[in-house]
Amino acid sequence: MKTQRDFPKCTVTQKGTRWVENGHPWIYEAEVLSVEDEPENGALVDAVSEKGKYLGTGFLSLRSKIRIRLVSRNANDRFDATFWKRRVQYAWDYRKTVMGEDASACRVIFGEADAFPGLTVDRFNDILVAQTLSVGIERIKPILFPLIVEVLNADGAGIKGIYERNDVAIRALEGLEQGKGWYEIPGLPTPDSAVTEIVENGISYLVDVENGQKTGYFLDQKYNRLAVRRIAKDRNVLDCFTHTGSFALNAAMGGAKKVTAVDISETAIAMARANAERNGLIDRMEFVTADVFDLLTQMLQEGKKPYDLIILDPPAFTKSRKTVQSAERGYREINSAALKLLPPGGYFATASCSHFMPTELFEKMLVRAASDAGVQLRQIEQRQQAPDHPILWNVPETDYLKFYLFQVVRN
């Protein structure tokens, strides 16, 4: 590399070089041969091949197996406020294009897919929720977070604050502490409440960004909920793992006769019920606090089949490759149980939100589950996450949500 550089050099193995040149932004610990100048944790470094070829610049993480997270492959980039503002503007312009009016509740930054490694930012109307999982992004927050607010507010978003949801154990892998709370933006008063209102698919929701799961609400299933709404008319619907009731509310809005929303969390059920009342749908809905596995098992034992549309949207059953096989068994058990409860001609929606559960394995699981239940699956749609969660084909970790809609045909 002939050009004089200001960043310490990290020499990468041939294997790591091929990995980067094929488009992946991560360089693992085992692929780093040497690091010059003893840079601080989270500092920017240049990755170079054993022959000195420039591969890219990224954040160094001295605690993580992902040793370098690239942010640029352009040797002319300068990582100042102008650079980061341009990156934020790219991300926001993309959301406005693909989401249109739905950009009032969307994912604004999706980590590596937007070249902000380890950063998630969701917009819920006038509140942004950020989750930082890389030490490099943690270091530049004082520059980056005000820029995000500036870019969105220049477009009339009316953002009142950024709430951090860093209460996740994975931060320890980067040497970061857990915590949550408002991030102080210069010149922006701290909001009085962490609860805000969004409208999605014509349905109003209260979102509690402080206490809700993840960042407060799951935005990635936005258009999959519409797919369920289209077939829900005049049906009796069971929505499992309802969380704040989003699939259940869409089914009710689509004209379902009756919707039963189930979740093990009393807090989630309370929020789902409040959302139903908020939208005038409570008369066609009931809410049950229960373990879904236990509930489906009980229904099978009783021999009842009161539903002709069942929705399974569970939390991730696996968060590592080591537990994929046990997760597959869990998915198979719950999908088989749901299929056994459906009458001939009934409808079935099922999903997995773990990128560690690959599409091929999930589909094989569905085949086995259908066989266990003595049914065939007639596919209506196969879908993924909404486009505000873009998929980079060279970064398989960005492709995580699998969603299928079937009609059940008896053998």
N, C-alpha and C positions, 0 to 999 in steps of 0.2 A: 504494500500500500504506500504510494508515493506522497499523497497529500498529507501535510502536517495536521494531526488531530489533537484535540484538547482532552479527549477522554482516554482513560486507561484501556489497554488492549487485553482482551481475553482470547486466547488461542483455542480453537475448537477442533476436535478430531475430524477425520474424513467422514465418519458416519454422521456426526452432527452437522457438518458442512452440507452433506447431501440432503439432510432433513430440512435445513433452512432454505437451501436453494430450491427445494420442492414446494416451498411456500408456507411451512409451519413457523409460527413466531416464537416457539419455545425451544430453549436449549437446556438440556438436562445436565445435572451435576456431573454425571459420568462422562459427558462429552466435552467438558472443559479441561484442557490440558494445563493451562497456566493463566494466572491473573497478575498483571503488573501493578505496582504502586500501592497495593493494599487499599483499594477503594472502600468507602463506607457502605454499610448495608443500605440498599435502595438507590445507590448512585447510578448514573448513566455510564455505560461502558460500551466500547466498540468490540464487536465479535469479528474475529478474523480467522481465516483458514490457516492450516499449518504452513502454507506458502505465502501467507501475509495478505491474502485477498480479503477486502472488506466485505462483510456479510450483512452488517446492519448494526444499529445502535439500540440498546435496550436497558432496562432496569436490572441491576444485579441484586440477587437475593441470596445472602450468605447462609440463610437457614433452610431454604426450600430445596427440594429435589429439582424443581424447575429453577435452575440457577440464573438464567437470563430470559427476560421477556422482552422481545423486540418491539420497538415502537416505530421504527423507520428503517428502510433499506436505502435511503437516499443520503449519500455522504455530504450533500450540501445543506441538509436541514440544520437549522439552529433551534434549539429547544427552549425558546423564550416564550413570553406571553403571547406574542403574535402567532407562533406556531400552534400553541394549544388552543387559542381562540379559533383559528382556522379549522382545526380538527373538530371542535365542538360544533361549529357552523355546518360542516359537512354532515355530521350526524343528525343535526336538527333539520337541515334541508331534506335529507333522505326521509325522515319521518313525516314531514309535511307532504312529501310527494306520495308516499305509499299508504299513509293513514288518512290524509285529508282532514275532515272534520273530527275524526276519531283521535287526532293527535292531542286532544285535551286530556286524554288518559292513555298513556302509552309508555313504552320503554324508550327513553331518550338515548341512553348509552348502554350497549350490550357488550362490554368487555372487549375481548380480542376481535370480535366482529366489527368494532368501530375503532380498532387500534388504540384502545385504552385498557391495557391488560389488567385484569383483576378488578375492574370498576363496573358497577351496575348503578344506573340512575333511572328511576321511574318517575313519571309525572302523574300526579293525581290532582288535576285541576290546578289549584294555586300552590300546591306543595310538591317539592321534589324530595324523593327518598333515595339516599345514596348508601351503597354497601361497598366497602373498600377491602379487597382481599389480597392486595400486593403492596409490599413495603415501598416500592417506587412511587405508586400513585399516592400513598399516604404522605410521602415527603413533599409532593407538589400540590397538595390540597389548598394551601393558602393562595396559590396562583389560580388553580383550576376551578375551584368551586365558585368564586365570584364571577369568573368568565362564563360559566354555564348559566347562571342567573342573568347575567348581562345579555347574552345572546338571545335567550328566550324572551326576556322582557322587552328587548328591542323589537320583537315581533308581536308584542301585545299579549304575552302569556299571563302577565300579572302574578308572577311567582312571588310568594310572601316569605319563603324560607326553605332551607334544606334540612331534612331530618336524617340523621345517620342511624342506620340499623347495622351496626358492627358487633352485634351480640351473637356471633357465630364462632364456634370453636376452631374452624379452619384458619382463622387469623393467626393462631399460634404457630402454624407452619412457616409463617413469614416473620415471626418474632414480634407480633403485634398483640396488644391487649384487646379484650372485648369491651364493649360498651355501646350505649345508644343515647341519643339526645340531639338537640338542635345544634347545628354548626353556625357559628357566628359569622355573618357576612357583614363587612363594614358598610355602614349606612343603611342597613336593613334591620328593622326591629324584629325581635323574636316573636313569632306568632303566639297567640294566647292558647291555641288548641292544636292538638295533633290529629284531630278528626276533621275530615273534609268530605265534600260531596262530589261524586263523579256521575256522569251519565254514559252508560255503555249499551249499545244496541237499543236505545230508547228507554232503558231501565235506570232508575236512580239508585245509587248505593251510597251509604255512609262508609267511609274508609278510615280505619283507625291505624295510622302509620306507626304509632308507638307500640301497640299491642297485637296487631294482626300478624299472621304468619308471613315469613320472608319480609317483603317490603310493605306489607299491609293488604295486598290484594293480588290475585294471579291474573295478569293481563294477557298471558300468552294464549289462552283458550278463547279469546274474544270472538273470533269468527267461527270456531267450532261450536260455540253455544248457539249461534244462528242456525247451523246445520241441524242441531237437535230441535230447535224451535220449529223448523219447517215441517217436521214429521210428528209433532206432539199433539196436534189437534184431535180432540175427542178421545185421548188415550189416558190410561191410568199409569202414572210415571213414578218410578222409584229412583231418586238421585242419591247415590252413595258417596260418602266423603264430600258432603255438600259445601263445607267451609262456610262462606258467607251467603250461600244459596244461589250462586250465579247460574248454574245449569238449571236448577229447579225453577228459578224465576223466569228464565227464557222459555222453559216448557210451559209454564202457566201463561205467559204472555202469548204463546203460540196457540192457546185454546185447549190445553189439556183439561180433561174432566177433573182429575184429582192428581195432586203431586205430593209425594211423601219425601221429605228431605231429611237425610240421616247423617249425623256426625258424632264422633265420640267426645268432642269438645262442647261443653255446655256454653262456653263463651261464644263459639262459632254459631251454635244453634240460636242463641239469643240475638246475635247480629243478623242471621238469616231471617228470623221471624220479624225483626224490625224492618228489614228491607222489604219483606212481603207487605207489611202494613203500609210502608211508605209508598208503595206502588199500587195499592188497592187490589192486591192479589191474594190476601190472606184467606178469603172465603173458599178458595180452591186448594189450599195448601195445609199440610200438617207437618210438624217438626218432631223428630225423634232423636233423643240423645242415646246412642248405643254404639257398641263395637260392630262394625259392618260384618266382619267374619261371623261373629256370634249370631247376629240378626239373620243373615242368610241361612245359616245352619238351622236355626230355629224354624224358619219358614219352610225349609225342605222337610224337616221332621213332621211339621203339621200338615204337609201335603197341600198347602194353599198356593194358588197362582193368581194373585189379585192384580198383577201388573202386566201390561203389554208393551212397556218401554222401560228398560233399566239402563242407568248410566253409571259407569264405574270410572271415577277420576281420582285414583288414590294418590297419596304422596309417594315419593320415590321409594321403592322397596330396596334399592341398592345404591350406595354412594361410593362403591369401589369395585374393581374387577374381581376382587377376592370373594365377594358375596353374590356374584351374578347367578350362580346355580341355585342357591337357596332362594334368591329373589324370584327366579323363574318358577320354582315350585309354589311360592306364594301367589304369584300372578295366576298360575294355572288353577290353583284351588279356588280362588275367588271368582275367576271368570267362568269356570265350570259350574260353580254353584249358581251364579246369576243366569247362565244359559238354561240350566235345569228348571229354573223358576218361570221361564217364559213360555207362553203357549205357541203353537204353530202359527207363523205369520207375525209373531211379535218382533219388536225392534230392540237393538242392543248397541249402545255406545260404550267404547272402552278406550283407555288411554294409559300411557306410561310417560313419565316426565324425567326419566333417568337416561343420560347419554351412555351410561355403562351397560344398559340393556339395548343392544343393537336391534335394528329393525328386523333383521333376518331371524334372530332368536325370539323376538316378541311374536312374530308371525307364526313361527313353529309352535310356540306355546299356545297360540290361539287355535291352531289346528288340533293340538292334543286336547285342549279344553273342550272344544266342540265334539270331538270324538268321545270323550268321557261323558258328555251330556247327551250323546246320541242325537246330535243335530248337525245340520250343515249351515254354513254361513254364506249368505248372499250379500256380497259387498255393495254398499251404496256409495260410500266415499272413503277415501284414505286421505288424511290431512296431517298438517304439521303445525308448528307454532305460527302465530300471526307475524306479518312481515316487519313489524317493529323489533322483532327478535331475529335479525337476518342470519342466514346460514352461509358461512364461508366454506366452500367445498374442499379447500385445502386445510381446514381446521375442523375435524370431525367433532370436536367437543362442543361446537356451536349448534350441532344438529342433535337435539335431545328429545323433542316432544313427538310422540307417536299417537295418532288419534284415528279410530276406525268406527265407522257406522255400518251396521249390518241389519238385514232382516234374517230372522231365524227360521230355517226350514227343517222340519222333522224328517229323519231318515225313514 
